[in-house]
Amino acid sequence: MKKHIVCLGDSNTHGYCADPADCADGALQRFNEDERWTCLLQKRLGEAYLVIEEGLSGRTTVFDDPLYEQLSALPYLWACLKSHEPVSLLIIMLGTNDTKERLGANAFAIGLGMRRLIQKAKTVDCWEPEGKPNILVVAPPAMGDGVYTSYAAQEMGKGSVEKSRQVPAEYRTVCENEGVHFLDANELGDLFNRVDYMHLTRAGHARFAQALAELIPTIV
């Protein structure tokens, strides 16, 4: 059986394209299968792996959004992992939506949300080999100041950019304490577009996929 890599994330895992000129199917506002990082990762890893897309726009770690239903990853996690078992690696890239002003969570609380998600994932009997959990947390790239003058300004609200810059340090500490793998996407360079300053460009998807393709064989 192939090694199952479950990619749990938000719109940047689903492949939302904020700039129609940057993606082949601009009218659909989604990068296609030749552009999304998950699909590019599959191509780079090869036939020994099965990369599973679990991206949902607006998804948070554990916080319920009062405006939209079922965006918290926590109640979905058990069913997600069990439906894709045996799981060789769970990649979690969440946190950007947690910074929304209306959710009222600071960076420390967002870190606690990730810790809760990690701890829940460890309890699910889906892992192989030998039932040992294998988790990689990716800290999303911090948003740019341009968010505040973009169409997403009202959606994200005050303080979201500043919190997004604090989240990677919180995640790093959580991952060290929980004994799981960690990757800070901010270390990969500028991945965001200049439309909303929070979604990956086509080139950003490719760069991110390449970084994961180099890392994953060393931890799976």
Secondary structure, DSSP 8 states (H G I E B T S, - for coil): --EEEEEEESHHHHTB-S-GGGSTTGGGTB--TTTSHHHHHHHHH-TTEEEEEEE-TT-BSS---SSSSS-BSHHHHHHHHHHT-SBSEEEEE--TGGG-GGG---HHHHHHHHHHHHHHHHHSS-BTTTT---EEEEE-----GGGGGSTTHHHH-TTHHHHHHHHHHHHHHHHHHHT-EEEEGGGG---B-SSSSSSB-HHHHHHHHHHHHHHHHHH-
